[in-house]
Amino acid sequence: MPHRTAFFISDGTGITAETFGNAILAQFEAKHRRVRLPFVDDADKAHQAVRQINHVAQVEGKRPLVFLTVVNMEVLEVIKTHCHGMIMDMFGTFVEPLEAELGIKSNHRVGRFSDASKSQAYHDRIEAINYSLAHDDGQSHADLEGSDVILVGVSRSGKTPTSLYLAMQYGVKASNYPLIPEDFERRQLPPALVPHRKKLFGLTIDPMRLSEIRNERRPNSRYASLENCRHEVNEAESMMRRAGVRWLSTTTKSIEEIATTILQEVRPERLEY
């Protein structure tokens, strides 16, 4: 399949256009060059975007793919009239039929939060991010009771990125705690976690993959050796089984898949927007 340039254009951040567009492009075995053009919120910026798209079309000899989440009608008119790309207007595709079905007009709001200062959901996310940063990698035992979920697992099993994703996307207060050799010697969960057993969720990983990740950080060390990785993973999984901690392997899963699985188990209501 010939490769194309994909543009993601929005009068907001462009994150929605990019996320949706990437989900669609992932269905095709092709490597696309991706360009996000955010905050295209007036006619002048729209014409600049059109010139960039049309230049790519001329140079590559193929129509660029253009994913739009634009609510400004003037901007939309400029792009649809002058752009030489294949346009996929996500709001036009979904919002207009919904307006007809619901019998009401949409508010044509730019972005998820039209006024962040007045959005409780936005403030919840900021608070969750601060909490997760303060409770990363077992830094603090204070207010573990305030955690929505506590992730446990060996070092480099994906706890930190998962915690931050849960906080940023869902406003979940996620702390994380590493299992270390001292825990394996005692064959028990860290004492600080025992009172919060119901909030624990374990992450594990294939030892071979863990060794590869650790060697990028500390090459040729015992910490990164395959033998040590096998030992730590086996001990961690055994410990979680004994303690009745729910867990999953992160080896082949994306952060999005890991976070969704955790939410289904511990906070299913957070999957509601």
VEXVEXLO-781674 format. One record per residue (C-alpha): residue number from 1; x, y, z. Coordinates in steps of 0.5 Angstrom, whole numbers. Each point is the difference from the previous one (the first is absolute). Last residue first. Layout:
N
R   i     u     v     w
R NUM     X     Y     Z
...
//
This chain:
273
R   i     u     v     w
R 273   -35    20    61
R 272    -1    -7     3
R 271     6    -5     1
R 270     1     3     7
R 269    -6    -4     2
R 268     4    -6    -1
R 267     4     2     6
R 266     4    -6     2
R 265     0    -6    -5
R 264    -3     4    -6
R 263     5     6     2
R 262     6    -5     0
R 261    -2    -3    -7
R 260    -1     7    -3
R 259     7     2     3
R 258     4    -6    -3
R 257    -4     1    -7
R 256     2     7     0
R 255     7    -1     2
R 254     1    -5    -6
R 253     0    -8     2
R 252     5    -5    -3
R 251     5    -1     6
R 250    -5     4     5
R 249    -2    -6     4
R 248    -6     0     4
R 247    -2     0     8
R 246    -5    -1     5
R 245     3     0     7
R 244    -2    -7     4
R 243     6     1     5
R 242     3    -7    -2
R 241    -1     1    -7
R 240     3     7     0
R 239     6    -3     4
R 238     1    -5    -5
R 237    -1     5    -6
R 236     6     4     3
R 235     4    -6     2
R 234     0    -2    -7
R 233     1     7    -3
R 232     6     1     4
R 231     3    -7    -1
R 230    -1     1    -8
R 229     3     7     0
R 228     6    -2     4
R 227     2    -6    -4
R 226    -1     4    -6
R 225     5     5     2
R 224    -3     8     1
R 223     1     1     7
R 222     7    -5     0
R 221     2     6    -5
R 220     3    -1    -7
R 219    -4     6    -2
R 218    -4     5     5
R 217    -5     4    -3
R 216    -1    -4    -7
R 215     2    -6     3
R 214    -6     1     5
R 213    -5     0    -6
R 212     3    -6    -4
R 211     0    -4     7
R 210    -7     1     1
R 209    -2    -2    -7
R 208     4    -7     2
R 207    -3     0     7
R 206    -8     1    -3
R 205    -3     5     4
R 204    -4     1     6
R 203    -5     5     2
R 202    -4     0     7
R 201    -6     3     2
R 200    -1     2     7
R 199    -6     4     3
R 198    -3    -6     4
R 197     7    -1     3
R 196     0     7     3
R 195     2    -2     8
R 194     6    -5    -3
R 193     3     6    -5
R 192     4     3     6
R 191     3    -7     2
R 190     3    -1    -7
R 189    -3    -7    -2
R 188     2    -6     2
R 187     6    -5    -2
R 186     4     3     5
R 185     6    -1    -5
R 184    -4     2    -5
R 183    -2     6     3
R 182     7     2     2
R 181     2    -2    -8
R 180    -5     6    -2
R 179    -7     1    -2
R 178    -1     7    -3
R 177    -6     4     3
R 176    -5     4    -4
R 175    -5     5     1
R 174    -6     2    -4
R 173    -5     5     1
R 172    -5    -1    -6
R 171    -2     7    -3
R 170    -1    -4    -7
R 169     5     2    -5
R 168     5     3     4
R 167     0    -4     6
R 166    -1    -7    -3
R 165     6     2    -5
R 164     4     2     6
R 163    -1    -6     3
R 162     1    -4    -6
R 161     7     3    -2
R 160     2    -1     7
R 159    -2    -7     1
R 158     3    -3    -6
R 157     4    -6     2
R 156     6     4     0
R 155     2    -2     8
R 154    -4    -6     2
R 153    -8     1     1
R 152    -5     3     4
R 151    -5     5    -2
R 150    -4     4     6
R 149    -7     2    -3
R 148    -5     5     2
R 147     5     3     5
R 146    -2     4     6
R 145     1    -5     5
R 144     7     0    -2
R 143     0     7     3
R 142     8     0     2
R 141     4    -6    -2
R 140     4     5    -5
R 139     5    -2    -5
R 138    -2    -7    -1
R 137     1     1    -8
R 136    -4     5    -1
R 135    -5     3     6
R 134     2     7    -1
R 133    -1     0    -8
R 132    -7    -4     1
R 131    -2     5     5
R 130     1     6    -5
R 129    -3    -3    -6
R 128    -6    -2     4
R 127    -1     7     2
R 126     1     2    -7
R 125    -5    -5    -2
R 124    -5     2     5
R 123     1     8    -2
R 122    -2    -2    -7
R 121    -6    -4     2
R 120    -2     6     5
R 119     0     4    -6
R 118    -1     8     1
R 117     7     2    -1
R 116     1    -5    -6
R 115    -5     4    -4
R 114    -2    -4    -6
R 113     2    -7     3
R 112     0    -5    -6
R 111     2     4    -5
R 110    -3     6    -4
R 109    -7     0     1
R 108    -5     0    -6
R 107    -6     0     5
R 106    -4    -5    -4
R 105    -7     1    -2
R 104    -6    -4     2
R 103    -4    -5    -3
R 102     3    -6     3
R 101     1    -4    -7
R 100     1     6    -4
R  99     5     3     4
R  98     3    -7     1
R  97     1     0    -8
R  96     3     7     0
R  95     5    -2     6
R  94     3    -7    -3
R  93     2     1    -7
R  92     1     8     0
R  91     3    -1     7
R  90     5    -5    -3
R  89     1     4    -7
R  88     5    -5    -4
R  87     3     4    -6
R  86     4    -3    -5
R  85     5     5    -2
R  84     0     6    -5
R  83    -3     5     5
R  82    -3     6    -3
R  81    -8     0     1
R  80     0    -5     6
R  79     6     4     4
R  78    -3     7    -1
R  77    -7    -3     2
R  76     2    -3     6
R  75     4     6     3
R  74    -6     4    -1
R  73    -4    -5     3
R  72     4     0     6
R  71    -2    -7     3
R  70     6    -4    -3
R  69     2    -7     2
R  68     3    -2    -7
R  67     4    -6    -2
R  66     4     2    -7
R  65     3    -6    -4
R  64     5     3    -5
R  63    -2    -1    -7
R  62     6    -3    -4
R  61     5     3    -5
R  60     5     1     6
R  59     3     7    -1
R  58    -7     3    -3
R  57    -4    -4     6
R  56     5     3     5
R  55    -1     7    -3
R  54    -7    -1     0
R  53     0    -2     8
R  52     4     6     1
R  51    -4     5    -4
R  50    -6    -2     4
R  49     3     1     7
R  48     2     7    -2
R  47    -7     1    -3
R  46    -3    -3     7
R  45     5     5     4
R  44    -3     6    -4
R  43    -7    -2     1
R  42     0    -1     7
R  41     1    -6     6
R  40     5    -4    -3
R  39     2    -2     7
R  38     3    -6    -1
R  37     4    -3    -6
R  36     2    -7     1
R  35     5    -3    -6
R  34     0    -8    -1
R  33     5    -3    -5
R  32    -4    -7    -1
R  31     3    -7     1
R  30    -5    -5    -4
R  29    -3    -6     2
R  28    -7     3     1
R  27    -5    -1     6
R  26     5     5     4
R  25    -2     5    -4
R  24    -7     0     3
R  23     3     1     7
R  22     5     5    -2
R  21    -6     4    -3
R  20    -4     0     7
R  19     6     1     4
R  18     3     6    -5
R  17    -7     3     0
R  16    -1     0     7
R  15     6     3     2
R  14     0     5    -5
R  13     1     5     5
R  12    -6     5    -2
R  11    -2     3    -6
R  10     2    -7    -3
R   9     4    -3    -6
R   8     3    -7     0
R   7     4    -1    -6
R   6     2    -7    -3
R   5     6     0    -5
R   4    -1    -6    -5
R   3     3    -7    -1
R   2    -1    -4    -6
R   1    -3    -7     2
//
